[in-house]
Amino acid sequence: MEYEKVYIETIVRFAADGGMRPLRIVWEDGRKYKIDRVKFTERAPAHVSSVLPLRYTCMISGRERYLYFEEAERRWFVERER
């Protein structure tokens, strides 16, 4: 299975201790999705090329989804099947 990287707008809360938590994502067509819960945050490889991003395992609309943050690029992305 092949994947492509899709950069998305992400609304994030920054904590006083420097941590960050994604709250909402905005899809390419403008649809907004609330992140109901962040289950895990870890460094984990993506299926697409990226320098070991932070992977957020999120619950969005009752489904588990991965949201990635590339620190060097300072951008968020999701993976989409081609």
Wavefront OBJ file of the C-alpha trace (Angstrom):
o trace
v 0.000 0.000 0.000
v 1.338 3.445 -0.907
v 0.789 6.608 1.085
v 1.220 10.273 0.422
v 1.968 13.067 2.875
v -0.751 15.702 3.232
v 0.199 18.863 5.131
v -2.717 20.243 7.087
v -3.564 23.250 9.214
v -3.605 22.270 12.886
v -4.909 24.269 15.845
v -2.595 23.600 18.795
v -2.520 24.529 22.490
v 0.941 25.292 23.881
v 1.409 24.626 27.594
v 3.552 26.699 29.948
v 5.974 23.759 30.236
v 6.585 23.816 26.475
v 4.368 20.872 25.585
v 1.857 21.079 22.768
v -1.467 19.396 22.170
v -3.335 19.411 18.866
v -6.977 20.437 19.310
v -8.394 20.540 15.790
v -7.303 19.845 12.226
v -8.464 21.605 9.085
v -8.609 19.400 5.989
v -7.620 20.599 2.502
v -11.212 21.477 1.579
v -11.739 23.513 4.763
v -13.602 20.894 6.806
v -12.663 21.066 10.489
v -12.324 18.077 12.780
v -12.095 18.241 16.557
v -9.492 16.002 18.145
v -11.454 14.304 20.901
v -8.437 12.824 22.645
v -4.702 12.355 22.249
v -3.939 8.804 23.345
v -0.164 8.716 22.820
v 2.682 10.906 21.695
v 5.874 9.232 20.546
v 8.674 9.387 18.015
v 7.688 6.937 15.349
v 8.388 6.519 11.644
v 5.757 7.420 9.090
v 4.987 5.439 5.929
v 6.099 8.472 3.902
v 9.547 10.058 3.962
v 10.108 12.187 7.018
v 12.866 12.594 9.603
v 11.469 10.645 12.585
v 8.470 12.886 13.372
v 6.446 13.098 16.550
v 3.416 10.883 16.045
v 0.216 11.756 17.872
v -2.262 8.906 18.134
v -5.580 10.760 18.205
v -9.261 9.967 18.456
v -11.133 11.974 15.819
v -14.863 11.392 15.322
v -14.623 8.085 17.171
v -11.775 6.726 15.026
v -8.088 6.364 15.835
v -5.896 8.429 13.504
v -2.223 9.369 13.341
v -1.173 13.004 13.172
v 2.509 13.796 12.643
v 4.610 16.835 13.514
v 7.890 17.467 11.687
v 9.984 19.540 14.052
v 12.548 20.674 11.470
v 9.788 21.781 9.078
v 7.499 22.953 11.895
v 4.546 21.479 9.978
v 1.814 18.928 10.640
v 0.803 16.160 8.270
v -1.365 13.092 7.925
v -0.922 10.142 5.596
v -3.407 9.366 2.872
v -3.597 6.186 0.827
v -2.891 6.749 -2.845
l 1 2 3 4 5 6 7 8 9 10 11 12 13 14 15 16 17 18 19 20 21 22 23 24 25 26 27 28 29 30 31 32 33 34 35 36 37 38 39 40 41 42 43 44 45 46 47 48 49 50 51 52 53 54 55 56 57 58 59 60 61 62 63 64 65 66 67 68 69 70 71 72 73 74 75 76 77 78 79 80 81 82
